[in-house]
Amino acid sequence: QKRTLKVAYPYQDFDGHCNYQKRTLKVVTLEQAPGYAMVPPADPQAMLAAIATQPVSIGIDASGDDFQTYDGGVFIGSCGDRLEDLDHGV
């Protein structure tokens, strides 16, 4: 998988659409990212260890009612449990 460099696509806090014109920018593979590692699914201890040492991102199944009606705070609903259903990155 390839990702756009963060400096070329900074975080913006507003509702909107992706800037598809930036798809042609320089990309890096996850394997090239320093410190990149996979955390095993459903392993709270591994997640705690990862959070303690680096930023993390997660994939969730955002199609469920819990997620669709979420409007802020700590999410306590279901995030799905099948890797093939993941459709949202956080």
N, C-alpha and C positions, 0 to 999 in steps of 0.2 A: 504494500500500500504506500501511497505517496501523500504527503501533506504540504500545503503551502506554508512557507516560512511565516512565523508569527509577526515579524517586523513588517511584512508586506500586507498583512490582513489583520490589523489590530482589533481587539474586542471593542464593540460599540453597544452600549446598553439602550436599545430601543427596538420596537417592533418594526420589521421590514423584511427585505428579501436579500438573499445572497448576491454578491457582486460577481456574476459569472464572467465578466471581462477579466477578472484577476486569475482565471484558471490557467493562463499561459505563463504565469510567473514561475520563477525558480522553485523547485520543490525538493524536499528531502524525504528519504524513506525512514520509516520508524526505526529500522536497524541502524541508521546513521545517527540517530538522536542519542546524545550522551546520557547514560544512565537508564536507558529504556529497558523496561522489564514487564512481563505479563504477571498479573496477580491472578492466582487460581480463582475460578468462580466459587461463590458461597464459602469463602474462607476468611472470616472476620479477623483472625490473627494476622494473616498475610496482608490484609488491607491496612490494619493498624500499623504494621511494620513499614509498609510502603508510604503511608501518609506521614510517618515520623521522619522520613528521610528525603522526600521529594514531592513535587506536585503530582496529582493523579487525575486521570480522567476515567470515566466509566461509560459503558453502553447499557442502555435500558430499552425495554419494550414500552414505547410510549403510547400504544394503542388502547390500553386499558382505561376503564372508567375512572379509576383512582388518579391516574396521571392526567387524563383529559380535563378533570375538574379541579386539579391542583391550582392554587392561586398564591402560594407563598409560604415561607417558613420551612421547617424541617419536614421533608416528605416521608410519610410513614406507610404509604400504600404499597401495593404490589408493583415490582419492576419487571416481572416476567422471569422465567427460569430456563428458557431455551435459547441457546446462542443464535440459532437461525432466525429468531424473532426480534433481535436487537435492531432498533431503527432510530435511535436518538443518542447522541453523545453529550455528556455533561462533564 
